[in-house]
Structures are given as C-alpha cells and as structure tokens.
C-alpha cells in the first residue's frame, strides 16, 4: 500500500510484519513543533518513570 502525503511525496507501506515502522507516528511527530515534540517525549518519560516507581514499590511489599 502506498500513501500519498500532503506534499505529494509517497510512502511505501509494504514490508514484512517483523520489520515495519508505523510511519503514521513519524508523520504525526514531524507535523509537531520542536517544543511540542519535547513536551510529548517528557509526558511519555514521566509515565514510564511513574510506572517503574510503582513497580518498585509493589515489589518491596
């Protein structure tokens, strides 16, 4: 499958299931400003750190 983008470039989505990247995520991130990308990454990092902290606390119990 080939998807046509707004700027008329094409992305080929063919490939095997073991070696695919969700290109829609890349496209979405490229549409964000650098500040928006940093904020998104910070939110993800904070979520991961919170989950790690909760896991460590539950492992001690």
C-alpha positions as CSV (number, residue, x, y, z in Angstrom):
1,X,0.0,0.0,0.0
2,X,1.3,3.5,-0.8
3,X,0.0,6.6,1.0
4,X,0.2,10.0,-0.7
5,X,1.1,12.8,1.7
6,X,0.0,16.5,1.5
7,X,3.3,17.5,0.0
8,X,2.9,14.8,-2.8
9,X,5.6,12.5,-1.5
10,X,4.7,8.9,-1.3
11,X,5.5,6.4,1.5
12,X,5.6,2.7,0.7
13,X,4.0,0.6,3.5
14,X,5.0,-2.7,2.1
15,X,7.3,-5.0,4.1
16,X,7.1,-7.9,6.4
17,X,5.5,-7.8,9.9
18,X,8.8,-8.2,11.6
19,X,10.4,-5.1,10.1
20,X,7.7,-2.4,9.9
21,X,7.6,1.0,11.4
22,X,4.3,2.8,12.0
23,X,5.1,5.6,9.6
24,X,1.9,7.5,10.6
25,X,3.6,8.1,14.0
26,X,6.6,9.6,12.3
27,X,4.4,11.7,10.1
28,X,2.4,13.0,13.1
29,X,5.6,13.8,15.0
30,X,7.1,15.7,12.0
31,X,4.0,17.9,12.0
32,X,4.6,19.0,15.6
33,X,6.9,21.9,16.5
34,X,10.1,21.1,18.3
35,X,8.6,22.3,21.6
36,X,5.5,20.0,21.1
37,X,7.8,17.1,20.4
38,X,9.8,17.7,23.6
39,X,6.5,18.0,25.6
40,X,5.2,14.8,24.2
41,X,8.5,13.0,25.0
42,X,8.5,14.4,28.5
43,X,5.0,13.1,29.1
44,X,6.0,9.7,27.9
45,X,9.1,9.7,30.0
46,X,7.1,10.8,33.1
47,X,4.6,8.0,32.5
48,X,7.4,5.4,32.2
49,X,9.2,6.6,35.3
50,X,5.9,6.6,37.3
51,X,5.2,3.0,36.2
52,X,8.8,2.0,37.2
53,X,8.4,3.6,40.6
54,X,5.0,1.9,41.2
55,X,6.5,-1.5,40.2
56,X,9.5,-1.0,42.6
57,X,7.1,-0.1,45.4
58,X,4.9,-3.1,44.7
59,X,8.0,-5.4,44.6
60,X,9.1,-4.3,48.0
61,X,5.7,-5.2,49.6
